[in-house]
Every structure is written in C-alpha cells, then in structure tokens.
Amino acid sequence: MASLQDLRRRISSVRNTRKITKALELVAGARLRRAQSRIEEMRPYADRMQELMVGTAKAASSIRNLALLQQRDEVRRVAFVVVTGDRGLAGPFNGQVLRRAFELERQARAEGQEVIWLAVGRKGASTLRFRRHEVTAQWAGFADKPGYHDAQAVGHKLAELYEAEEVDRVVLIYNRFESALFQRVTTTDLLPIREEVLAGEEDEERAGGVSGDFIYEPEPEEILQRLLPVYLETEIYRALLESAAAFLASQMTAMRNASKNAGELIDNLTLSLNRARQAEITQEILEVVAGADALTG
C-alpha cells in the first residue's frame, strides 16, 4: 500500500494537471467560437466565387485548354495532401486523418499508382517521416489559425506540380467541422478541377450562378484561367478553416474528458488516503491500548 506521503504527492500532481487541462479546455472553447465565425464569414465569398466561375465558364467558347482542368488519360502518380495539427492533446484528431490517408495509399498502390506526400501540420509530417515516407512539401505553424496567404502557398505548389505533370491527381484529406463533439474525415479531389464545378452542379439549391448578358474584357477563357487558381486557393482555405475549427473542438473535448478523469482519479486517491489515515490511526490506538495493558498487567 502506498504511504500517506505518496498519496498526498499524487493528489497534488493530479490537481495541477487538472488545472492545466481545464485552462486548455477554456482557451480552446474561446478560440473555437472565433474559428466558427471565420468559417461563416468565408462561405459567402466561396459561394460568390463559385457563381462567378459558373457564369464565366458558360460564356467561354472552350475550356478544354485550361491546365488545371486537364484530365489525364492515365493516373500514374497521386499526391495526397494531409492536413493535421501542429500539436497533440486533441484526441483522435490527427490519428483519424492519417489512418484515412494510409487507407487511400494502399488502394492507390494496389491500382499500380505511385504516391507522393504533402503535409500541412507538424504532426502529419512527423508521422509520415517516422514511417519512412518522403514528404515532398510541408507547411506548418498555422494549423489552428490559417490565413489566406497560407492557402495561397499550398495552392501554388499543388498547381505547379499538376501543371508540370509531376502528378496526375491531387487529393486533400482533412477533418471537417460538424459540431463541437463531432468531426468528419473528408476527402476532396482538388486537381484536376472537375468540369461539374464549372457547370454549376456542385450545389443545385444555389441561385444558378451569375445570370444576365455581360461583355467580358478580356475574353472569358482568359478570365477563367485567372479564376481557376483562385478557386483552388479558396477550396484549400475553406478546408484549412474547417480543420482549424475541428482541431479546437477536438482539443476542447479531449481536455474536458481529461479534466473529468482527473477529478475521478482525485476522488479515488482521496478515498485511499482517508482509508490509509484511518488504518494508521487505528494502528496507533491499538499500540496505545496494548502498551497500557502491559503497564497495568
């Protein structure tokens, strides 16, 4: 049985840990509300970008020569972009994205495709390197608070790889924020950009894109060529914001559970401490009684 000093030391240690987990829970909760606001602010911009692309594509005479729309006859090399956090203490957040990525890798290799890896977040990059995978590109430092310039950096690299025909398909894997208690692993084909996007079939409930007769200057094809990289960056930025909110939600939940478990552990240790103190007092009483009996006898 642990001594009274050991039990007091453990209770003190667990209480200090609970203070840390409680503080992390409160910080994550406050940051989560801001992250949700950023997602809500992003949606009108993304919707308008979609409408603008649909309207421009309908006015264009041909969209077949645009590099980011070119479908490869054969997919020989796939790029997986894994979006994780820079830190842990977030429950299954990082693990579930990586598990999904490795499932897709096995499927791709079974089909005879080569896989290259790109990582957003330190956790994903470190896990890939631990498994002896070569990481073609890595971005870190903004996993829980991304900016549009971060999405631009990722989008520029992906477009560069695709236009140079170094990859034939680009897949983004990230956690989509559903609620504070649930995050869904989502897989999105970023490149090539599907023509269904330009046909306005992404969201049938939307108002149908930009309507009316317009005079385009320069030509619609040239405008669309400039819009496609912006659309790619917008989709990446949306995913980064979703992942950031999902990370904070997962961290808040994990820290709440940790605080709850710490409380239960403190209760159990306190019960053990009280029992040990009671046993010690009882032993002292017995020794006193035995000594008194010896003196009187």
Buried (B, 14 or more C-beta within 10 A) or exposed (E): EEEBEEBBEBBEEBBEBBEBBBEBBEBBBEBBEEBBEBBEEBEEEBBEBBBBBBBBBBBBEEBEEBBBBBEEEEBEBBBBBBBBBBBBBBBBBBBBBBEBBBEBBEEBEEEEBEBBBBBBBBBBBBBBBEEEBEBBBBBBEBBBBBEBEBBBBBBEBBBEBBBEEEBBBBBBBBBBBBEBEEBEBBBBEBBBBBEEBBEBEBEEEEEEBBEEEEEBEEEBBEBBBEBBBBBBBBBBBBBBBBBBBBBBBBBBBBBBEBBEBBBEBBEEBEEBBEEBEEEEEEEEEEEEEEEEEEEEE
